[in-house]
Structure formats: C-alpha cells, structure tokens
C-alpha cells in the first residue's frame, strides 16, 4: 500500500473519531448551557420586589411519620407549600417533581417544603411515607401532611386563597390548585408559582433567595 492510500484511509478514520467525540461532548455542553442560563435568570430575578398576600392561619396535621406537624414547627422558617394527592391522575406528579427540584438549590438553607394532601382519607401517613420515598424527599426538610379533610380544604381556600373542590361534580376526583406558595418567616404569603410553567422553579428559587437575604436566620 502506498503512502497516498494510507493517508486517504486515515482521513475517514479521523473524521469518525472526531464525530464520536462531538456526540459525547454535545450533551454536556447543552446541560452546562442550560444550567448557566438558569443561573443568569435567577440572578436577574433577584432584583424584583416580592409582594405580600396575607397571613397563613395556624394549623396542625399529621406528617408521613405519623407525627404532629403544623404552623408551630414552621414558625420562624421560610417555607414552600403545595396541595397534591398520591393517586392523582393529573398534574400532581409534575407539581411534586417541581417541589423535588427545589431540594438541591436550597439544600444549604433552612427552607422547608410542605405538601398537603387533598385526599387525606386515602393518604394515610403510611401512604404518604411511601410517596415521599419515591420522590426522594429529604427527611426533616419535606413534610407530607394529612388530617381532617374539612380543615385542609379550609386552609387551602381561606388560608392560602387557592381554589379547591372535593370533586363531587367530577366523579369524586379532587380538584385543586397547581400553584406552589412561598411563605416567609412571619407566616406571610409572598408569592404564587404555577407549577406547570417551565420557569416556575427558577422564579421560586430566585424569590426564596431574596427572602433569605431579606430575612436571615
């Protein structure tokens, strides 16, 4: 084989190798770019003002560990709430996923996550504990609450000002808000975030960081 033929054979081989390397690098570059864009957006959102929407009334329920948990345990903390139920065929998995995404960026803070079940009769502490495990909920950071249905519905509607229905008009399927709610250290509601929107976590992290600076421990 002459030198020209060997050179021609090496050329396609190098191109294949370069193409394989490119295919490996592209996902990492894309992920890095997305993380950078989220960081830039969070930094920009830090400058916006955060409103106040009233005070969350006191409450007391039971968490996934069958322990009493309520506003007393959240006193002096910044916390984020949502309303879900474990057998939800609709938006609940997305809402819970969004809540789960908050754990990493807020891991070095004292921010607490609270999920209220709107189907407390079925969502016993044992059921909620299994749900929490599937979501890899951090112990002592994310509580899933069950209790009196009337009390939970009253808290959602009157306390958090969120729409809710027991589903009597929808064949027994509970209808509830898909919003996540940010509460400050004084029990004041400081923001609502639509979990189905792609930038919900970005906005919520930005506003939570703002509160952490505004209201340090």
JOURHU-V74542 format. One record per residue. N is the residue number from 1. PHI is phi in degrees with one decimal (* if undefined). BURIAL is b if it has 9 or more other ideal C-beta (glycine too) atoms within 8 Angstrom, else e. Layout:
n->[N | N]
phi->[PHI | PHI]
burial->[BURIAL | BURIAL]
This chain:
n->[1 | 2 | 3 | 4 | 5 | 6 | 7 | 8 | 9 | 10 | 11 | 12 | 13 | 14 | 15 | 16 | 17 | 18 | 19 | 20 | 21 | 22 | 23 | 24 | 25 | 26 | 27 | 28 | 29 | 30 | 31 | 32 | 33 | 34 | 35 | 36 | 37 | 38 | 39 | 40 | 41 | 42 | 43 | 44 | 45 | 46 | 47 | 48 | 49 | 50 | 51 | 52 | 53 | 54 | 55 | 56 | 57 | 58 | 59 | 60 | 61 | 62 | 63 | 64 | 65 | 66 | 67 | 68 | 69 | 70 | 71 | 72 | 73 | 74 | 75 | 76 | 77 | 78 | 79 | 80 | 81 | 82 | 83 | 84 | 85 | 86 | 87 | 88 | 89 | 90 | 91 | 92 | 93 | 94 | 95 | 96 | 97 | 98 | 99 | 100 | 101 | 102 | 103 | 104 | 105 | 106 | 107 | 108 | 109 | 110 | 111 | 112 | 113 | 114 | 115 | 116 | 117 | 118 | 119 | 120 | 121 | 122 | 123 | 124 | 125 | 126 | 127 | 128 | 129 | 130 | 131 | 132 | 133 | 134 | 135 | 136 | 137 | 138 | 139 | 140 | 141 | 142 | 143 | 144 | 145 | 146 | 147 | 148 | 149 | 150 | 151 | 152 | 153 | 154 | 155 | 156 | 157 | 158 | 159 | 160 | 161 | 162 | 163 | 164 | 165 | 166 | 167 | 168 | 169 | 170 | 171 | 172 | 173 | 174 | 175 | 176 | 177 | 178 | 179 | 180 | 181 | 182 | 183 | 184 | 185 | 186 | 187 | 188 | 189 | 190 | 191 | 192 | 193 | 194 | 195 | 196 | 197 | 198 | 199 | 200 | 201 | 202 | 203 | 204 | 205 | 206 | 207 | 208 | 209 | 210 | 211 | 212 | 213 | 214 | 215 | 216 | 217]
phi->[* | -80.4 | -62.1 | -61.3 | -65.3 | -63.6 | -65.3 | -65.5 | -72.3 | -69.1 | -58.0 | -61.1 | -62.8 | -65.8 | -63.9 | -62.9 | -62.5 | -62.9 | -65.8 | -64.3 | -61.8 | -62.2 | -64.5 | -72.5 | -74.3 | -52.3 | -59.7 | -68.3 | -64.9 | -63.3 | -61.5 | -61.0 | -65.7 | -64.3 | -64.8 | -65.7 | -64.1 | -64.4 | -61.3 | -61.6 | -67.1 | -60.9 | -62.1 | -68.6 | -72.8 | -59.0 | -82.4 | -80.3 | -75.8 | -113.9 | -80.8 | -126.3 | -121.9 | 107.4 | -102.8 | -76.7 | -68.2 | -66.1 | -153.8 | -148.5 | -130.5 | -126.5 | -94.2 | -66.1 | -100.6 | 62.3 | -107.0 | -63.5 | -149.5 | -166.9 | -62.7 | -63.5 | -73.6 | -100.7 | -57.6 | 83.1 | -109.7 | -86.0 | -143.9 | -126.0 | -119.5 | -146.9 | -124.2 | -143.5 | -150.2 | -68.8 | -99.6 | -58.2 | -88.8 | -108.2 | -83.2 | -55.6 | -57.7 | -68.3 | -59.9 | -65.7 | -63.8 | -61.6 | -61.4 | -61.6 | -66.7 | -78.3 | -62.1 | -66.3 | -66.5 | -110.2 | -63.8 | -96.4 | -116.4 | -101.0 | -65.2 | -109.7 | -113.0 | -135.9 | -114.8 | -96.2 | -83.7 | -92.6 | -130.2 | -64.4 | -66.4 | -90.6 | -85.7 | -73.7 | -54.3 | -63.5 | -63.7 | -66.3 | -65.2 | -64.1 | -64.3 | -62.2 | -64.4 | -63.1 | -85.7 | 55.5 | -67.4 | -71.1 | -57.7 | 65.9 | -120.9 | -130.7 | -109.4 | -114.8 | -110.9 | -135.1 | 166.7 | -67.7 | -60.5 | -64.2 | -69.1 | -66.8 | -66.7 | -65.5 | -62.9 | -64.0 | -77.7 | -88.3 | -82.9 | -92.2 | 60.1 | -109.5 | -70.2 | -157.2 | -143.9 | -79.0 | 85.9 | -61.3 | -87.7 | -121.1 | 56.9 | 83.1 | -89.8 | -60.8 | -114.7 | -144.0 | -70.4 | -100.4 | -88.4 | -99.2 | -124.4 | -98.8 | -121.9 | -89.5 | -67.7 | -102.3 | 80.1 | -88.4 | -73.7 | -116.1 | -179.3 | -120.0 | -137.1 | -73.4 | -62.7 | -80.3 | -85.2 | -62.6 | -99.7 | -60.0 | -65.3 | -59.4 | -65.2 | -67.8 | -63.2 | -61.2 | -70.4 | -65.1 | -62.7 | -61.0 | -66.2 | -61.6 | -77.6 | -69.0 | -128.4 | -64.0 | -56.5]
burial->[e | e | e | e | e | b | e | e | e | e | e | e | e | e | e | e | e | e | e | e | e | e | e | e | e | e | e | e | e | e | e | e | e | e | e | e | e | b | e | e | b | b | e | e | b | b | e | e | e | b | e | e | b | e | e | b | e | e | b | b | b | b | b | b | e | e | e | e | b | b | b | e | e | b | e | e | b | b | b | b | b | b | b | b | b | b | e | b | e | e | b | b | e | b | b | b | b | b | b | b | b | b | b | e | e | b | e | e | e | e | b | b | b | b | b | b | b | b | b | b | e | b | b | e | b | e | b | b | b | b | b | b | e | e | b | e | b | e | e | e | e | b | b | b | b | b | b | e | b | e | b | b | b | b | b | b | b | e | b | b | e | b | e | b | b | e | b | e | e | e | e | e | e | b | e | b | b | b | b | b | b | b | b | b | e | e | b | b | b | b | b | b | b | e | b | e | e | e | e | b | b | b | b | b | b | b | b | b | b | b | b | b | e | e | b | e | e]
